[in-house]
């Protein structure tokens, strides 16, 4: 058992070193504050949707509140074979003062969302594409912050933050903690010069860069990853053109899922793309995070059967939760979750949930938006 103790502590130590490194990177990305620039950038906002009649009104209302000249942006809605009233909701929404189009998705790969964005490229009239999701809502200064950042940096790809509008239930708070860890890792990886992850609910790039990267060519057989694979291609080929926008006014909020099955399948969908990362750092970090969580799970079950000391397991968990807190605390101050509850219980459950998701993603099938992958 002494060998196992050394192994588990070595894994958690390596895990801790990487999380502290990511936390250091998080602090290296400075908060961006808008200046009084004249709006200049023309945006095409791309929103793929499938059966989102319930969620679209919130997004449409937030678009109607944007503090940005109406002639400088349009919204392209891509209908991915919806069989509810989504289209009618868009067309019937009152007081839409901006230009918009509703286009049917042209399927040509195993990834509906990548197909939707590729379809939108043929109709987008403006230079900059920003993708978001139908279950999101945006800050009134979202586009003006992007524009200000573009004018100051001359970048061609921007990753932005996403947060949940989470309620107080344990399920919702667990999702908030999980997303905070992902957002913290995203920002931290940019800070240490090794970006490998972003979120398509708040992601922008020029049409020229998209064309220079050949779009999603090379990974459109994978159902998810319209964001991270494009980011990793850009970082590999044009790293100087990629930036992270760390600004309160650029955060996009999305809704939590309301049942554990949907959450499990969503996380499986996210995890299924990690083995196909172009980023070596991304693969290593994913492996280290998996190993750290697995060490907590295995040592816990060994403790139950008296093959491992409870106090050794307690020290392992305490070290892991301490370094996780360093990153989560910083991330929480930035993305400003409405409430934070169940911190210890969420972090106790997370290793079991995460390792189950990881193993299932290697062999299992999942459902999303009524489809099986």
C-alpha positions in Angstrom: 0.0 0.0 0.0 3.0 2.3 0.5 3.6 2.1 -3.3 0.0 3.1 -4.0 0.3 6.0 -1.6 3.4 7.3 -3.3 1.7 6.8 -6.7 -1.5 8.7 -5.7 0.4 11.5 -4.0 2.7 11.9 -7.1 -0.3 12.1 -9.4 -2.0 14.8 -7.2 1.3 16.7 -6.9 1.7 16.8 -10.7 -2.0 17.8 -11.0 -1.4 20.5 -8.4 1.6 21.9 -10.3 -0.4 22.2 -13.5 -3.4 23.8 -11.8 -1.1 26.4 -10.1 0.5 27.0 -13.4 -2.9 27.6 -15.0 -3.9 29.9 -12.1 -0.7 31.9 -12.7 -1.7 32.2 -16.4 -5.2 33.4 -15.4 -3.7 36.4 -13.6 -1.5 37.2 -16.6 -4.6 38.0 -18.8 -5.5 41.5 -17.8 -9.1 42.7 -17.6 -10.0 44.7 -20.7 -11.7 48.0 -20.3 -13.5 49.7 -23.2 -12.4 53.1 -24.4 -14.3 55.7 -26.3 -13.7 54.5 -29.8 -16.1 55.1 -32.6 -17.8 51.8 -33.6 -16.2 50.4 -36.7 -16.4 46.6 -37.0 -19.1 44.9 -38.9 -20.4 41.7 -37.3 -22.4 38.7 -38.5 -23.7 36.9 -35.5 -24.3 33.2 -36.2 -26.8 31.3 -34.2 -27.4 27.6 -35.0 -30.6 26.3 -33.5 -32.6 23.1 -33.3 -35.9 23.1 -31.3 -35.2 26.2 -29.3 -38.6 27.8 -29.2 -38.5 28.0 -25.4 -35.0 29.6 -25.3 -35.0 31.9 -28.3 -37.0 34.8 -26.8 -34.3 35.5 -24.2 -31.6 35.6 -26.8 -33.7 37.8 -29.1 -34.5 40.2 -26.4 -30.8 40.5 -25.5 -30.0 41.2 -29.1 -32.6 43.9 -29.2 -30.9 45.6 -26.3 -27.4 45.8 -27.9 -25.8 49.2 -27.7 -24.3 49.0 -31.2 -25.3 50.7 -34.5 -27.8 48.5 -36.2 -26.2 49.0 -39.6 -23.0 47.4 -38.3 -24.4 44.0 -37.4 -26.7 41.3 -38.7 -27.9 38.0 -37.2 -27.9 34.7 -39.1 -30.1 32.0 -37.6 -29.4 28.5 -39.0 -32.3 26.2 -38.6 -31.0 22.7 -38.0 -34.2 20.7 -38.9 -36.3 22.1 -36.1 -39.8 20.5 -35.7 -41.1 23.0 -33.1 -42.1 26.7 -33.4 -38.5 28.1 -33.3 -38.8 29.8 -36.7 -42.2 31.3 -35.8 -40.7 32.6 -32.6 -38.0 34.5 -34.4 -40.2 35.8 -37.1 -42.9 36.9 -34.7 -40.7 38.4 -32.0 -41.7 42.1 -31.6 -39.5 45.0 -32.3 -36.5 43.3 -33.9 -34.7 46.4 -35.1 -31.7 44.6 -36.6 -31.2 42.8 -39.9 -31.6 39.0 -39.7 -31.8 35.9 -41.9 -33.2 32.4 -41.2 -31.4 29.8 -43.3 -31.8 26.0 -43.3 -28.7 24.0 -42.4 -26.9 22.2 -45.3 -25.8 18.9 -43.8 -22.6 17.4 -45.2 -20.8 15.9 -42.2 -21.3 14.2 -38.9 -21.3 17.6 -37.1 -24.6 19.6 -37.4 -23.1 22.6 -35.7 -20.0 22.8 -37.9 -22.3 22.4 -41.0 -24.5 25.2 -39.7 -21.6 27.6 -39.3 -20.2 26.6 -42.7 -23.6 27.2 -44.2 -23.7 30.7 -42.6 -20.4 31.6 -44.2 -22.1 31.7 -47.6 -24.7 34.2 -46.4 -22.7 36.4 -44.0 -22.3 39.9 -45.3 -19.8 41.2 -42.8 -16.1 40.7 -42.0 -16.4 39.4 -38.5 -18.3 36.2 -37.5 -19.4 35.8 -33.9 -21.0 32.5 -32.9 -23.4 32.0 -29.9 -26.1 29.6 -28.9 -29.9 29.9 -28.9 -30.1 29.3 -25.1 -27.8 32.3 -24.3 -28.2 36.0 -23.7 -25.7 38.7 -24.1 -24.6 41.9 -22.4 -25.8 45.2 -24.0 -22.1 46.1 -24.5 -21.1 42.8 -26.0 -20.5 43.9 -29.5 -19.1 47.3 -28.6 -16.5 45.5 -26.3 -15.5 43.2 -29.1 -15.2 46.1 -31.5 -13.1 48.1 -29.1 -10.8 45.0 -28.5 -10.5 44.5 -32.3 -9.5 48.1 -32.9 -6.9 47.9 -30.1 -5.3 44.6 -31.0 -5.9 44.0 -34.7 -6.5 40.3 -33.9 -8.5 38.0 -36.1 -9.8 35.5 -33.6 -11.3 36.2 -30.1 -12.3 33.8 -27.4 -14.7 35.1 -24.8 -16.1 34.0 -21.5 -19.3 32.0 -20.8 -21.1 31.7 -17.5 -24.3 30.0 -16.3 -27.3 31.9 -15.0 -27.5 29.2 -12.3 -30.2 28.8 -9.7 -29.6 27.4 -6.2 -30.2 23.7 -6.7 -27.3 21.3 -6.3 -27.6 20.2 -10.0 -27.4 23.8 -11.2 -24.6 24.7 -8.8 -22.6 21.6 -9.8 -22.8 22.7 -13.4 -21.6 26.2 -12.4 -18.6 24.8 -10.6 -17.8 22.6 -13.6 -18.0 25.5 -16.1 -16.0 27.7 -13.8 -13.1 25.1 -13.9 -13.3 25.0 -17.7 -13.4 28.8 -18.0 -10.5 29.1 -15.6 -8.4 26.6 -17.6 -9.3 28.4 -20.8 -8.2 31.8 -19.6 -5.1 30.3 -17.8 -4.0 28.5 -20.9 -4.0 31.8 -22.9 -2.0 33.4 -20.1 0.8 30.9 -20.3 0.9 31.0 -24.1 -0.7 27.6 -24.7 -4.3 28.2 -25.6 -6.2 25.0 -26.5 -9.8 25.6 -25.5 -12.7 28.1 -26.0 -16.5 28.1 -26.0 -18.5 28.4 -29.2 -21.2 30.4 -27.3 -18.8 33.4 -27.3 -16.3 33.0 -30.1 -15.3 35.4 -32.9 -13.1 35.3 -36.0 -12.8 36.9 -39.4 -14.1 35.2 -42.5 -10.6 35.5 -44.0 -9.1 33.6 -41.2 -11.8 30.9 -41.4 -11.0 30.5 -45.1 -7.2 30.5 -44.5 -7.7 27.7 -42.0 -9.9 25.7 -44.5 -12.7 26.0 -42.0 -13.5 22.7 -40.2 -11.7 20.6 -42.7 -9.9 17.7 -41.0 -12.2 17.3 -38.0 -15.8 17.6 -39.3 -16.3 13.9 -38.7 -16.4 14.7 -35.0 -19.9 15.8 -33.8 -18.6 18.5 -31.5 -15.6 20.9 -31.5 -16.7 23.7 -33.8 -14.8 25.9 -31.4 -11.7 24.2 -30.0 -10.6 22.5 -33.2 -10.8 25.9 -35.1 -8.9 27.6 -32.3 -6.2 25.0 -32.2 -5.7 25.2 -36.0 -5.4 29.0 -35.7 -3.0 28.8 -32.8 -0.8 26.4 -34.8 -0.8 28.4 -38.0 -1.4 32.0 -36.9 -0.8 32.3 -33.2 -0.2 36.1 -33.3 -3.8 36.5 -34.6 -5.5 34.8 -31.6 -6.5 36.7 -28.4 -8.6 36.2 -25.3 -11.1 38.9 -24.4 -11.3 39.1 -20.6 -14.0 41.7 -20.0 -17.1 41.7 -17.8 -19.2 43.3 -20.6 -18.2 40.5 -23.0 -19.4 37.6 -20.9 -22.2 35.6 -22.4 -24.6 33.8 -20.1 -26.3 30.5 -20.8 -28.9 28.3 -19.1 -28.1 25.2 -17.0 -29.5 21.8 -17.9 -32.4 20.5 -15.8 -31.6 16.8 -15.4 -28.5 14.7 -14.8 -28.9 12.6 -17.9 -28.8 15.7 -20.2 -25.8 17.0 -18.3 -24.0 13.6 -18.5 -24.5 13.5 -22.3 -23.4 17.1 -22.8 -20.2 16.4 -20.9 -19.6 13.2 -22.8 -20.1 15.2 -26.0 -17.5 17.7 -24.8 -15.1 15.0 -23.6 -15.3 13.0 -26.9 -13.2 15.5 -28.8 -10.2 15.6 -26.4 -8.5 12.6 -27.9 -8.5 14.5 -31.3 -6.9 17.7 -30.0 -4.1 19.2 -32.1 -2.7 20.8 -29.0 -0.1 18.6 -27.3 -0.5 20.7 -24.1 -4.3 20.2 -24.3 -3.9 16.4 -24.5 -1.4 16.4 -21.6 -3.6 18.6 -19.4 -6.6 16.4 -20.1 -4.7 13.3 -19.2 -3.3 14.9 -16.0 -6.8 16.1 -14.9 -8.2 12.6 -15.7 -5.4 11.0 -13.7 -5.9 13.4 -10.7 -9.7 12.6 -10.6 -9.1 8.9 -11.1 -6.6 8.9 -8.2 -9.3 10.4 -5.9 -11.9 7.8 -7.0 -9.6 4.7 -6.8 -8.2 5.7 -3.4 -11.7 6.3 -2.1 -12.9 2.8 -3.0 -9.6 1.3 -1.6 -10.3 3.2 1.6 -13.8 1.8 1.9 -12.4 -1.7 1.8 -9.6 -0.8 4.2 -6.8 -1.2 1.6 -5.9 2.5 1.9 -5.7 4.9 4.9 -8.6 7.2 5.3 -6.2 10.0 6.4 -4.1 9.5 3.3 -7.2 9.8 1.1 -8.3 12.8 3.1 -4.9 14.5 2.5 -5.2 13.7 -1.3 -8.6 15.2 -1.5 -7.7 18.3 0.7 -4.7 19.0 -1.6 -6.7 18.7 -4.7 -9.6 20.8 -3.5 -7.1 23.5 -2.2 -5.5 24.0 -5.6 -8.8 23.8 -7.4 -10.1 26.6 -5.1 -7.2 28.8 -6.2 -8.4 28.6 -9.8 -12.1 28.6 -9.1 -11.9 31.6 -6.8 -10.2 33.7 -9.4 -12.6 32.5 -12.1 -15.6 33.2 -10.0 -14.5 36.8 -9.3 -14.4 37.3 -13.1 -17.5 35.5 -14.5 -19.5 36.6 -11.5 -21.9 33.7 -10.8 -25.1 34.8 -9.1 -24.6 32.4 -6.2 -22.0 29.7 -5.1 -23.2 26.8 -3.0 -22.2 23.2 -2.3 -18.5 23.9 -3.0 -17.1 20.9 -1.0 -19.9 18.5 -2.0 -19.6 19.4 -5.7 -15.8 18.9 -5.5 -16.3 15.6 -3.8 -18.7 14.4 -6.5 -16.8 15.8 -9.4 -14.0 13.2 -9.6 -16.6 10.4 -9.8 -18.7 12.2 -12.4 -15.6 13.3 -14.4 -14.0 9.8 -14.6 -17.4 8.2 -15.5 -17.8 10.7 -18.3 -14.2 10.1 -19.6 -14.6 6.3 -19.7 -18.0 6.5 -21.3 -16.8 9.0 -24.0 -14.3 6.4 -25.2 -16.9 3.6 -25.9 -20.4 4.9 -25.4 -23.0 6.6 -27.5 -24.8 9.8 -26.5 -27.9 11.7 -27.4 -28.1 15.4 -28.1 -31.0 17.5 -29.5 -32.9 14.3 -30.3 -30.0 12.7 -32.3 -27.7 9.9 -31.4 -23.9 10.1 -31.9 
